[in-house]
Amino acid sequence: MADNLESYFKKHLSDDSPSADNWNVPSDKVWENVLPVIQKKRGLFIPWRYFYLMGGLILAALLLMLLWPASLPEIQPANQDLQTKIEETAVSPPENTQTVIREDSEEFIAEKDNSISQKISTDRKGEMAENEASIPENTVAAGTSDKTAVRQKAKVKQIDYTGGAVYINNSNEGLAHFSEDDERENGQLTALSFRPADSIIFEEPVFLPNSGVAVKASLPETETARGKEPFDNKGKIGMGAFFAPTLTSTFLKGELNTGLMEAGNMFLYAGNWGFELKYHISNRFTLVAGIEKSEIKSWSKSLVDFGYDSSTEYMMDNGEKENTSAVPMPTPFGEIATEITYRFPGEQEIPDGEIMQSVLETHQEIRYFSIPLGIEFNIIRFSRFNWFAETGVRYNRALKDATQFTSRILHNGDEMQVVAEEMTSHPAYTENYLNFYIGTGVNYQFSKSFQISGSARYFGSITNVNLQDNMSTYVHGFSLKIGISYLF
Amino acid sequence: MICLRYAHNKAVAEDMLQEGLISVFKDLRQFDPGKAAFSAWSNKVMVNAALQHLRKWKKLSFDQQLEDYENQLVNNDDVMGSLGTKELMKFVQRLPDGYRVVFNLYVIEGYKHKEIAAILSISESTSKTQLLKAKKMLRNQLETVLEY
């Protein structure tokens, strides 16, 4: 049952009507702060659901890119017509014969040779020797132009066709490709390529001279066949540049001994960029190191008490009093010294040493020179795409900082008019700090030398960027990294 | 007024109000006119915003001793005259956070101790103790003013 005291307070404090002196009416600043939020115009605030949405869209786009080439039926319709035509006129081919490319198909052969870039690039003698040694007995060697002689290894069956190019794979295992130029250079027959027979495409039925053999069936598209053979980057070094739009936010652990501080999940944009070196330890693992310009940004709000100094108070001509107080303000990047000038009614007497309150809202940023060191692991390898996971650490050395702030001064809950505010010292943040990153992304390799990559990363602090009283400041963020690199 | 009752000064109350208004707009779809009047629903949202603000900025402490705060009782010129709402509000605002919250929830909002215990994750006995201490402190302040 409510006693007299309860009833007394309830009666008075339940009255919501505005008072004559407006002591219980909120200032206009409240609406000024609320309106942008409810109108969704605060572009800097990124709710988590937008991150999930963005991540989903990126994932969907990547999947689409990965699956798109496989779904293009470029060859099949033509091949079906061809198949019918061939079957009507075909003579039974010898056993194991699968592929023939016509005499006049030099351009066609050259084009396909280019598209099968990696194996053809094996102009290193060691690999050639290895390829030659592994050529099956029933494989036929052929040239690619009129100048190129058709040659035969000792163990390779020969087709007598000297007018141009002939490609036959009788073994269903591979095709050796020889050239006159190499023979001239090395004084012996040299393999320029060794590729699966099913990587060859022809466009119409072809008869083998001197054999009466017609090729019966077409073979799969070159790109499909290449899907089984990703680029071999083992041992290669990549050098490149990247751009990483990043959203960062600070969060606090612990409590200040004096005052209060808040740093909400306000993610702020930073445009990071840099250069990196990649060493492909194997086709699965890649070491990554580089240099980077990075930034962290922060929003915070702090509330501190300070003692009023009446010695600096003076009466203005308009009857108001003005004073300037030195107010030390905590921020996520360390305490800053401020001098705030404020005015209040002349009839108001504030005793010396009276406790005043100050509310400070800051936007800060620190720019760093960073050295990332990490590793990429290729989870799935396609012919041109790699889906990889990455992780690493980043050393950060502070270069410069910037702080913007607004302040409020209150006495017994009454707000005073702030007319000037100045920052007289910079925050004393930690100059060196470490963070880590973890992420996933894809590489797309245009050729044996060029590669682009995109990845989504989460950053978190390993060491704090500042320690004041019992409170530590940590940073986390999200970035999308887009890069290009040259492999050599 | 709700935020003023839960805050220890006007600036903090305005922050609570700001967060409360945003919550009201965000949760507007959850308002069911068939269940409660808008004023009652929005008052509840405001109280929740105030509690959330107190939790975020400073953990609510329910183990503070009254003696720690007795020296905060000051004679204030504002309360020399008749004790109006503004003066009573200042008395409430001078209470430690834990006392103030329990006092408001019990006396003004009308919650039972069991409900307060659930809202604040404290025991019923703690809620009762906090209320008693709050009332004792308020009574002392009133007596101080009246003696003056």
Boltz contact constraints between the chains, C-beta under 6 A:
constraints:
  - contact:
      token1: [A, 5]
      token2: [B, 135]
      max_distance: 6.0
  - contact:
      token1: [A, 6]
      token2: [B, 107]
      max_distance: 6.0
  - contact:
      token1: [A, 9]
      token2: [B, 88]
      max_distance: 6.0
  - contact:
      token1: [A, 9]
      token2: [B, 107]
      max_distance: 6.0
  - contact:
      token1: [A, 10]
      token2: [B, 107]
      max_distance: 6.0
  - contact:
      token1: [A, 10]
      token2: [B, 108]
      max_distance: 6.0
  - contact:
      token1: [A, 12]
      token2: [B, 85]
      max_distance: 6.0
  - contact:
      token1: [A, 12]
      token2: [B, 88]
      max_distance: 6.0
  - contact:
      token1: [A, 13]
      token2: [B, 5]
      max_distance: 6.0
  - contact:
      token1: [A, 13]
      token2: [B, 108]
      max_distance: 6.0
  - contact:
      token1: [A, 15]
      token2: [B, 85]
      max_distance: 6.0
  - contact:
      token1: [A, 16]
      token2: [B, 1]
      max_distance: 6.0
  - contact:
      token1: [A, 23]
      token2: [B, 86]
      max_distance: 6.0
  - contact:
      token1: [A, 24]
      token2: [B, 1]
      max_distance: 6.0
  - contact:
      token1: [A, 26]
      token2: [B, 14]
      max_distance: 6.0
  - contact:
      token1: [A, 26]
      token2: [B, 17]
      max_distance: 6.0
  - contact:
      token1: [A, 30]
      token2: [B, 14]
      max_distance: 6.0
  - contact:
      token1: [A, 30]
      token2: [B, 17]
      max_distance: 6.0
  - contact:
      token1: [A, 30]
      token2: [B, 18]
      max_distance: 6.0
  - contact:
      token1: [A, 33]
      token2: [B, 18]
      max_distance: 6.0
  - contact:
      token1: [A, 34]
      token2: [B, 18]
      max_distance: 6.0
  - contact:
      token1: [A, 34]
      token2: [B, 21]
      max_distance: 6.0
  - contact:
      token1: [A, 34]
      token2: [B, 22]
      max_distance: 6.0
  - contact:
      token1: [A, 37]
      token2: [B, 22]
      max_distance: 6.0
  - contact:
      token1: [A, 38]
      token2: [B, 25]
      max_distance: 6.0
  - contact:
      token1: [A, 260]
      token2: [B, 57]
      max_distance: 6.0
  - contact:
      token1: [A, 359]
      token2: [B, 11]
      max_distance: 6.0
  - contact:
      token1: [A, 410]
      token2: [B, 11]
      max_distance: 6.0
  - contact:
      token1: [A, 413]
      token2: [B, 9]
      max_distance: 6.0
  - contact:
      token1: [A, 413]
      token2: [B, 10]
      max_distance: 6.0
